[in-house]
Amino acid sequence: MTGNRDWLSELHVSKKTNVKLADCRNLVAEGIGNVIIKRNDGKKAVIENVLYVPGMKCNLMSIGQLVEKGFTMKIDKDSLKLFDAEKKLMLKSSLSKNRTYK
């Protein structure tokens, strides 16, 4: 999920859905689209079916959905690395003080 409209390609606004957050707030996803990420080797990878939720201040990724799509992760004590189906590094995220990866 992302609140950043500019990141989404092929946004389908006809697919609206309700989203319940961990703090029990409800938001409306105003559409669904794809996020294109440039890998370190210059090639592009796509994360499909990303919900567009206006007002979200942080992005959320479902590890389960990524694994279903062939992505893998390596998590150690201070970072998370996300690899696409070709085993190419897509992103590296540091562990923050509140134990989330940013």
Secondary structure, 3 states (H helix, E strand, C coil): CECCHHHEEEEECCCCEEEECCCCCEEEECEEEEEEEECCCCCEEEEEEEEECCCCCCCCCCHHHHHHCCCEEEECCCEEEEECCCCCEEEEEEECCCCCEC
